[in-house]
Amino acid sequence: MRVALLILVLAVASIGSAAPSLAYYEGPWCAHRQMGGGFVENNCGMRSYEQCRANIFATGGAWCTQNPRYIPSPAPVRRKAKRAR
């Protein structure tokens, strides 16, 4: 009984603390491709406008837009080095 309760508590704790995968990158630019039949493929993993343009270069019916969901990571805080006396 205690083992089952422990497993349940651990399962609930692991589900509640799930962070998004780092394998997917949400970049500042999105490449969009018209696939036909009204379907548009969206790839918002582009790190720069140049990368987006290179990604859609040979594709007709494709375009790049800025990603409205992109949130840049905060700049690291730099601390002053302590002087040795």
Backbone hydrogen bonds, N-H to C=O, Kabsch-Sander energy under -0.5 kcal/mol:
donor,donor_aa,acceptor,acceptor_aa,energy
5,L,1,M,-2.1
6,L,2,R,-2.5
7,I,3,V,-2.5
8,L,4,A,-2.2
9,V,5,L,-2.5
10,L,6,L,-2.5
11,A,7,I,-2.4
12,V,8,L,-2.4
13,A,9,V,-2.3
14,S,10,L,-2.2
15,I,11,A,-1.9
16,G,12,V,-2.2
17,S,13,A,-1.1
18,A,15,I,-1.2
24,Y,21,S,-0.5
25,Y,23,A,-0.5
26,E,24,Y,-0.5
27,G,25,Y,-0.9
27,G,44,C,-2.7
29,W,46,M,-1.7
30,C,65,T,-3.2
31,A,43,N,-2.8
32,H,63,W,-3.0
33,R,41,E,-2.3
34,Q,61,G,-2.3
35,M,33,R,-0.7
35,M,39,F,-2.8
36,G,39,F,-0.8
39,F,36,G,-1.3
41,E,33,R,-2.7
43,N,31,A,-2.6
46,M,29,W,-1.6
52,C,48,S,-1.9
53,R,49,Y,-2.7
54,A,50,E,-2.3
55,N,51,Q,-1.9
56,I,52,C,-1.5
57,F,53,R,-0.6
59,T,56,I,-1.7
60,G,58,A,-0.6
62,A,59,T,-0.5
63,W,32,H,-2.1
65,T,30,C,-2.1
67,N,28,P,-2.5
70,Y,67,N,-1.1
79,R,77,V,-0.5
